[in-house]
Amino acid sequence: MLVVAPTTVDAPARLGLAISKKCAKRAVDRNRIKRVTREWFRTNDLRGMDVVVTGKRGLAELSASGLRASLDDLQRRKLG
């Protein structure tokens, strides 16, 4: 999974999701990934950030807690 977060000046945070069939074959898996990502986005203070999340192969095999841990790790590395 890749998170790109360019900064903007004092604007509300925005989220973009691109989870394709290559990432997760079943619609239920793609929707779960999006739901968990949206929940993570709402619970973190990301003011002034535009966050784009694209799925990579193998993402569907992660549990919800594993996905949140991955997003938290990416946030620490990318956003500081």
ZAMI-893749 format. One record per residue: residue number from 1; chain; z, y, x of N, C-alpha, C in turn. Coordinates in nm, 4 decimals. Example, Ala and Ser with C-alpha at 12.3 -4.5 7.8 and 13.67 -1.06 7.14 Angstrom:
{k:1	c:A	n.pz:0.7800	n.py:-0.5690	n.px:1.3190	ca.pz:0.7800	ca.py:-0.4500	ca.px:1.2300	c.pz:0.7800	c.py:-0.3300	c.px:1.3200}
{k:2	c:A	n.pz:0.7080	n.py:-0.2250	n.px:1.2850	ca.pz:0.7140	ca.py:-0.1060	ca.px:1.3670	c.pz:0.7870	c.py:0.0030	c.px:1.2900}
This chain:
{k:1	c:A	n.pz:0.0000	n.py:-0.1163	n.px:0.0846	ca.pz:0.0000	ca.py:0.0000	ca.px:0.0000	c.pz:0.0000	c.py:0.1233	c.px:0.0897}
{k:2	c:A	n.pz:-0.0694	n.py:0.2271	n.px:0.0458	ca.pz:-0.0798	ca.py:0.3492	ca.px:0.1240	c.pz:-0.0333	c.py:0.4661	c.px:0.0400}
{k:3	c:A	n.pz:0.0490	n.py:0.5505	n.px:0.0979	ca.pz:0.0946	ca.py:0.6706	ca.px:0.0297	c.pz:0.0516	c.py:0.7895	c.px:0.1141}
{k:4	c:A	n.pz:-0.0268	n.py:0.8774	n.px:0.0562	ca.pz:-0.0692	ca.py:0.9992	ca.px:0.1239	c.pz:-0.0063	c.py:1.1145	c.px:0.0479}
{k:5	c:A	n.pz:0.0639	n.py:1.2014	n.px:0.1178	ca.pz:0.1381	ca.py:1.3068	ca.px:0.0493	c.pz:0.1161	c.py:1.4426	c.px:0.1153}
{k:6	c:A	n.pz:0.0055	n.py:1.5082	n.px:0.0852	ca.pz:-0.0122	ca.py:1.6434	ca.px:0.1394	c.pz:0.0824	c.py:1.7405	c.px:0.0698}
{k:7	c:A	n.pz:0.1339	n.py:1.8349	n.px:0.1437	ca.pz:0.2284	ca.py:1.9288	ca.px:0.0851	c.pz:0.1546	c.py:2.0430	c.px:0.0170}
{k:8	c:A	n.pz:0.2129	n.py:2.0926	n.px:-0.0899	ca.pz:0.1656	ca.py:2.2131	ca.px:-0.1568	c.pz:0.2834	c.py:2.3082	c.px:-0.1647}
{k:9	c:A	n.pz:0.2582	n.py:2.4303	n.px:-0.1925	ca.pz:0.3636	ca.py:2.5313	ca.px:-0.1905	c.pz:0.4342	c.py:2.5388	c.px:-0.3257}
{k:10	c:A	n.pz:0.5597	n.py:2.4977	n.px:-0.3291	ca.pz:0.6491	ca.py:2.5125	ca.px:-0.4447	c.pz:0.5853	c.py:2.4761	c.px:-0.5784}
{k:11	c:A	n.pz:0.5106	n.py:2.3681	n.px:-0.5814	ca.pz:0.4460	ca.py:2.3215	ca.px:-0.7044	c.pz:0.5175	c.py:2.1952	c.px:-0.7515}
{k:12	c:A	n.pz:0.5030	n.py:2.1616	n.px:-0.8785	ca.pz:0.5631	ca.py:2.0354	ca.px:-0.9249	c.pz:0.4936	c.py:1.9165	c.px:-0.8595}
{k:13	c:A	n.pz:0.5672	n.py:1.8109	n.px:-0.8427	ca.pz:0.5130	ca.py:1.6898	ca.px:-0.7810	c.pz:0.4105	c.py:1.6255	c.px:-0.8736}
{k:14	c:A	n.pz:0.3067	n.py:1.5664	n.px:-0.8127	ca.pz:0.2046	ca.py:1.4970	ca.px:-0.8902	c.pz:0.1836	c.py:1.3593	c.px:-0.8306}
{k:15	c:A	n.pz:0.1506	n.py:1.2636	n.px:-0.9179	ca.pz:0.1329	ca.py:1.1248	ca.px:-0.8763	c.pz:-0.0056	c.py:1.0770	c.px:-0.9139}
{k:16	c:A	n.pz:-0.0725	n.py:1.0119	n.px:-0.8203	ca.pz:-0.2005	ca.py:0.9476	ca.px:-0.8472	c.pz:-0.1895	c.py:0.8005	c.px:-0.8148}
{k:17	c:A	n.pz:-0.2401	n.py:0.7156	n.px:-0.9035	ca.pz:-0.2338	ca.py:0.5707	ca.px:-0.8837	c.pz:-0.3742	c.py:0.5113	c.px:-0.8856}
{k:18	c:A	n.pz:-0.4050	n.py:0.4260	n.px:-0.7911	ca.pz:-0.5322	ca.py:0.3546	ca.px:-0.7876	c.pz:-0.5020	c.py:0.2085	c.px:-0.7541}
{k:19	c:A	n.pz:-0.4817	n.py:0.1300	n.px:-0.8584	ca.pz:-0.4495	ca.py:-0.0122	ca.px:-0.8422	c.pz:-0.5667	c.py:-0.0913	c.px:-0.8994}
{k:20	c:A	n.pz:-0.6461	n.py:-0.1512	n.px:-0.8131	ca.pz:-0.7690	ca.py:-0.2171	ca.px:-0.8569	c.pz:-0.7492	c.py:-0.3671	c.px:-0.8783}
{k:21	c:A	n.pz:-0.8554	n.py:-0.4308	n.px:-0.9272	ca.pz:-0.8522	ca.py:-0.5754	ca.px:-0.9466	c.pz:-0.8487	c.py:-0.6499	c.px:-0.8141}
{k:22	c:A	n.pz:-0.8961	n.py:-0.5878	n.px:-0.7078	ca.pz:-0.8874	ca.py:-0.6514	ca.px:-0.5758	c.pz:-0.7420	c.py:-0.6646	c.px:-0.5327}
{k:23	c:A	n.pz:-0.6608	n.py:-0.5711	n.px:-0.5767	ca.pz:-0.5189	ca.py:-0.5696	ca.px:-0.5418	c.pz:-0.4418	c.py:-0.6714	c.px:-0.6254}
{k:24	c:A	n.pz:-0.4659	n.py:-0.6719	n.px:-0.7553	ca.pz:-0.3955	ca.py:-0.7622	ca.px:-0.8474	c.pz:-0.4943	c.py:-0.8048	c.px:-0.9556}
{k:25	c:A	n.pz:-0.5222	n.py:-0.9310	n.px:-0.9627	ca.pz:-0.6237	ca.py:-0.9815	ca.px:-1.0557	c.pz:-0.5850	c.py:-0.9623	c.px:-1.2025}
{k:26	c:A	n.pz:-0.4597	n.py:-0.9892	n.px:-1.2349	ca.pz:-0.4182	ca.py:-0.9840	ca.px:-1.3754	c.pz:-0.3752	c.py:-0.8436	c.px:-1.4151}
{k:27	c:A	n.pz:-0.4126	n.py:-0.8021	n.px:-1.5348	ca.pz:-0.3786	ca.py:-0.6687	ca.px:-1.5853	c.pz:-0.2272	c.py:-0.6510	c.px:-1.5934}
{k:28	c:A	n.pz:-0.1562	n.py:-0.7569	n.px:-1.6272	ca.pz:-0.0105	ca.py:-0.7472	ca.px:-1.6386	c.pz:0.0514	c.py:-0.7142	c.px:-1.5022}
{k:29	c:A	n.pz:-0.0052	n.py:-0.7664	n.px:-1.3959	ca.pz:0.0450	ca.py:-0.7356	ca.px:-1.2616	c.pz:0.0133	c.py:-0.5922	c.px:-1.2223}
{k:30	c:A	n.pz:-0.1090	n.py:-0.5470	n.px:-1.2513	ca.pz:-0.1455	ca.py:-0.4076	ca.px:-1.2219	c.pz:-0.0567	c.py:-0.3106	c.px:-1.2981}
{k:31	c:A	n.pz:-0.0297	n.py:-0.3404	n.px:-1.4243	ca.pz:0.0553	ca.py:-0.2532	ca.px:-1.5053	c.pz:0.1997	c.py:-0.2524	c.px:-1.4550}
{k:32	c:A	n.pz:0.2493	n.py:-0.3667	n.px:-1.4078	ca.pz:0.3852	ca.py:-0.3729	ca.px:-1.3531	c.pz:0.3952	c.py:-0.2872	c.px:-1.2281}
{k:33	c:A	n.pz:0.2953	n.py:-0.2964	n.px:-1.1426	ca.pz:0.2937	ca.py:-0.2157	ca.px:-1.0206	c.pz:0.2961	c.py:-0.0671	c.px:-1.0562}
{k:34	c:A	n.pz:0.2149	n.py:-0.0277	n.px:-1.1521	ca.pz:0.2110	ca.py:0.1134	ca.px:-1.1938	c.pz:0.3429	c.py:0.1566	c.px:-1.2561}
{k:35	c:A	n.pz:0.4018	n.py:0.0711	n.px:-1.3377	ca.pz:0.5278	ca.py:0.1046	ca.px:-1.4046	c.pz:0.6403	c.py:0.1243	c.px:-1.3026}
{k:36	c:A	n.pz:0.6514	n.py:0.0338	n.px:-1.2072	ca.pz:0.7556	ca.py:0.0444	ca.px:-1.1047	c.pz:0.7318	c.py:0.1672	c.px:-1.0174}
{k:37	c:A	n.pz:0.6069	n.py:0.1956	n.px:-0.9844	ca.pz:0.5754	ca.py:0.3124	ca.px:-0.9025	c.pz:0.6086	c.py:0.4414	c.px:-0.9757}
{k:38	c:A	n.pz:0.5759	n.py:0.4493	n.px:-1.1037	ca.pz:0.6104	ca.py:0.5688	ca.px:-1.1823	c.pz:0.7616	c.py:0.5883	c.px:-1.1901}
{k:39	c:A	n.pz:0.8365	n.py:0.4794	n.px:-1.2069	ca.pz:0.9827	ca.py:0.4873	ca.px:-1.2105	c.pz:1.0363	c.py:0.5389	c.px:-1.0773}
{k:40	c:A	n.pz:0.9832	n.py:0.4872	n.px:-0.9671	ca.pz:1.0236	ca.py:0.5333	ca.px:-0.8338	c.pz:0.9934	c.py:0.6825	c.px:-0.8179}
{k:41	c:A	n.pz:0.8771	n.py:0.7251	n.px:-0.8648	ca.pz:0.8360	ca.py:0.8654	ca.px:-0.8529	c.pz:0.9302	c.py:0.9569	c.px:-0.9316}
{k:42	c:A	n.pz:0.9678	n.py:0.9149	n.px:-1.0520	ca.pz:1.0576	ca.py:0.9966	ca.px:-1.1358	c.pz:1.1969	c.py:1.0085	c.px:-1.0764}
{k:43	c:A	n.pz:1.2438	n.py:0.9054	n.px:-1.0097	ca.pz:1.3811	ca.py:0.9050	ca.px:-0.9608	c.pz:1.3977	c.py:0.9696	c.px:-0.8240}
{k:44	c:A	n.pz:1.2874	n.py:1.0045	n.px:-0.7566	ca.pz:1.2946	ca.py:1.0696	ca.px:-0.6264	c.pz:1.2589	c.py:1.2169	c.px:-0.6396}
{k:45	c:A	n.pz:1.3211	n.py:1.2986	n.px:-0.5573	ca.pz:1.2929	ca.py:1.4419	ca.px:-0.5578	c.pz:1.1768	c.py:1.4682	c.px:-0.4619}
{k:46	c:A	n.pz:1.0581	n.py:1.4855	n.px:-0.5172	ca.pz:0.9378	ca.py:1.5036	ca.px:-0.4364	c.pz:0.8702	c.py:1.6365	c.px:-0.4692}
{k:47	c:A	n.pz:0.9481	n.py:1.7394	n.px:-0.4935	ca.pz:0.8894	ca.py:1.8689	ca.px:-0.5296	c.pz:0.7939	c.py:1.9173	c.px:-0.4226}
{k:48	c:A	n.pz:0.6826	n.py:1.9744	n.px:-0.4681	ca.pz:0.5845	ca.py:2.0288	ca.px:-0.3769	c.pz:0.4970	c.py:1.9242	c.px:-0.3103}
{k:49	c:A	n.pz:0.4991	n.py:1.8018	n.px:-0.3602	ca.pz:0.4215	ca.py:1.6944	ca.px:-0.2986	c.pz:0.3202	c.py:1.6380	c.px:-0.3971}
{k:50	c:A	n.pz:0.2035	n.py:1.6057	n.px:-0.3461	ca.pz:0.1036	ca.py:1.5300	ca.px:-0.4205	c.pz:0.1016	c.py:1.3911	c.px:-0.3583}
{k:51	c:A	n.pz:0.1371	n.py:1.2911	n.px:-0.4357	ca.pz:0.1477	ca.py:1.1543	ca.px:-0.3838	c.pz:0.0368	c.py:1.0697	c.px:-0.4458}
{k:52	c:A	n.pz:-0.0394	n.py:1.0022	n.px:-0.3606	ca.pz:-0.1449	ca.py:0.9121	ca.px:-0.4059	c.pz:-0.1103	c.py:0.7727	c.px:-0.3560}
{k:53	c:A	n.pz:-0.1008	n.py:0.6775	n.px:-0.4469	ca.pz:-0.0656	ca.py:0.5394	ca.px:-0.4128	c.pz:-0.1876	c.py:0.4525	c.px:-0.4414}
{k:54	c:A	n.pz:-0.2356	n.py:0.3840	n.px:-0.3390	ca.pz:-0.3458	ca.py:0.2899	ca.px:-0.3561	c.pz:-0.2944	c.py:0.1510	c.px:-0.3237}
{k:55	c:A	n.pz:-0.3352	n.py:0.0556	n.px:-0.4012	ca.pz:-0.2879	ca.py:-0.0806	ca.px:-0.3813	c.pz:-0.3667	c.py:-0.1541	c.px:-0.2749}
{k:56	c:A	n.pz:-0.3016	n.py:-0.2442	n.px:-0.2077	ca.pz:-0.3644	ca.py:-0.3308	ca.px:-0.1084	c.pz:-0.3445	c.py:-0.4758	c.px:-0.1516}
{k:57	c:A	n.pz:-0.4242	n.py:-0.5641	n.px:-0.0959	ca.pz:-0.4125	ca.py:-0.7065	ca.px:-0.1299	c.pz:-0.2707	c.py:-0.7567	c.px:-0.1040}
{k:58	c:A	n.pz:-0.2232	n.py:-0.8442	n.px:-0.1916	ca.pz:-0.0908	ca.py:-0.9026	ca.px:-0.1758	c.pz:0.0200	c.py:-0.8233	c.px:-0.2435}
{k:59	c:A	n.pz:-0.0123	n.py:-0.7086	n.px:-0.2987	ca.pz:0.0886	ca.py:-0.6249	ca.px:-0.3626	c.pz:0.1441	c.py:-0.6905	c.px:-0.4888}
{k:60	c:A	n.pz:0.0618	n.py:-0.7684	n.px:-0.5578	ca.pz:0.1043	ca.py:-0.8326	ca.px:-0.6823	c.pz:0.2131	c.py:-0.9375	c.px:-0.6581}
{k:61	c:A	n.pz:0.2215	n.py:-0.9901	n.px:-0.5367	ca.pz:0.3213	ca.py:-1.0929	ca.px:-0.5075	c.pz:0.4608	c.py:-1.0353	c.px:-0.4862}
{k:62	c:A	n.pz:0.4718	n.py:-0.9041	n.px:-0.4662	ca.pz:0.6031	ca.py:-0.8425	ca.px:-0.4466	c.pz:0.6804	c.py:-0.8356	c.px:-0.5782}
{k:63	c:A	n.pz:0.8110	n.py:-0.8536	n.px:-0.5694	ca.pz:0.8958	ca.py:-0.8354	ca.px:-0.6875	c.pz:0.9151	c.py:-0.6852	c.px:-0.7084}
{k:64	c:A	n.pz:0.9746	n.py:-0.6483	n.px:-0.8206	ca.pz:0.9986	ca.py:-0.5065	ca.px:-0.8498	c.pz:1.0885	c.py:-0.4438	c.px:-0.7442}
{k:65	c:A	n.pz:1.1925	n.py:-0.5160	n.px:-0.7033	ca.pz:1.2826	ca.py:-0.4613	ca.px:-0.6008	c.pz:1.2116	c.py:-0.4534	c.px:-0.4656}
{k:66	c:A	n.pz:1.1258	n.py:-0.5480	n.px:-0.4363	ca.pz:1.0491	ca.py:-0.5441	ca.px:-0.3125	c.pz:0.9510	c.py:-0.4286	c.px:-0.3101}
{k:67	c:A	n.pz:0.8906	n.py:-0.4013	n.px:-0.4252	ca.pz:0.7981	ca.py:-0.2885	ca.px:-0.4365	c.pz:0.8711	c.py:-0.1562	c.px:-0.4181}
{k:68	c:A	n.pz:0.9887	n.py:-0.1426	n.px:-0.4814	ca.pz:1.0684	ca.py:-0.0200	ca.px:-0.4641	c.pz:1.1111	c.py:-0.0026	c.px:-0.3183}
{k:69	c:A	n.pz:1.1498	n.py:-0.1111	n.px:-0.2533	ca.pz:1.1891	ca.py:-0.1039	ca.px:-0.1124	c.pz:1.0706	c.py:-0.0614	c.px:-0.0256}
{k:70	c:A	n.pz:0.9528	n.py:-0.1119	n.px:-0.0573	ca.pz:0.8331	ca.py:-0.0737	ca.px:0.0166	c.pz:0.8020	c.py:0.0743	c.px:-0.0024}
{k:71	c:A	n.pz:0.8145	n.py:0.1227	n.px:-0.1243	ca.pz:0.7912	ca.py:0.2652	ca.px:-0.1525	c.pz:0.8946	c.py:0.3530	c.px:-0.0828}
{k:72	c:A	n.pz:1.0201	n.py:0.3091	n.px:-0.0830	ca.pz:1.1249	ca.py:0.3854	ca.px:-0.0127	c.pz:1.0963	c.py:0.3921	c.px:0.1379}
{k:73	c:A	n.pz:1.0518	n.py:0.2794	n.px:0.1935	ca.pz:1.0191	ca.py:0.2760	ca.px:0.3360	c.pz:0.9026	c.py:0.3697	c.px:0.3671}
{k:74	c:A	n.pz:0.8009	n.py:0.3674	n.px:0.2831	ca.pz:0.6863	ca.py:0.4570	ca.px:0.3029	c.pz:0.7278	c.py:0.6032	c.px:0.2887}
{k:75	c:A	n.pz:0.8180	n.py:0.6303	n.px:0.1966	ca.pz:0.8656	ca.py:0.7675	ca.px:0.1784	c.pz:0.9358	c.py:0.8164	c.px:0.3043}
{k:76	c:A	n.pz:1.0200	n.py:0.7327	n.px:0.3626	ca.pz:1.0904	ca.py:0.7694	ca.px:0.4861	c.pz:0.9920	c.py:0.7946	c.px:0.6004}
{k:77	c:A	n.pz:0.8879	n.py:0.7100	n.px:0.6114	ca.pz:0.7941	ca.py:0.7235	ca.px:0.7224	c.pz:0.6961	c.py:0.8398	c.px:0.7016}
{k:78	c:A	n.pz:0.6443	n.py:0.8576	n.px:0.5804	ca.pz:0.5403	ca.py:0.9574	ca.px:0.5552	c.pz:0.5972	c.py:1.0950	c.px:0.5230}
{k:79	c:A	n.pz:0.7034	n.py:1.0986	n.px:0.4431	ca.pz:0.7522	ca.py:1.2267	ca.px:0.3931	c.pz:0.8647	c.py:1.2831	c.px:0.4770}
{k:80	c:A	n.pz:0.9183	n.py:1.2046	n.px:0.5636	ca.pz:1.0234	ca.py:1.2556	ca.px:0.6519	c.pz:1.1606	c.py:1.2397	c.px:0.6017}
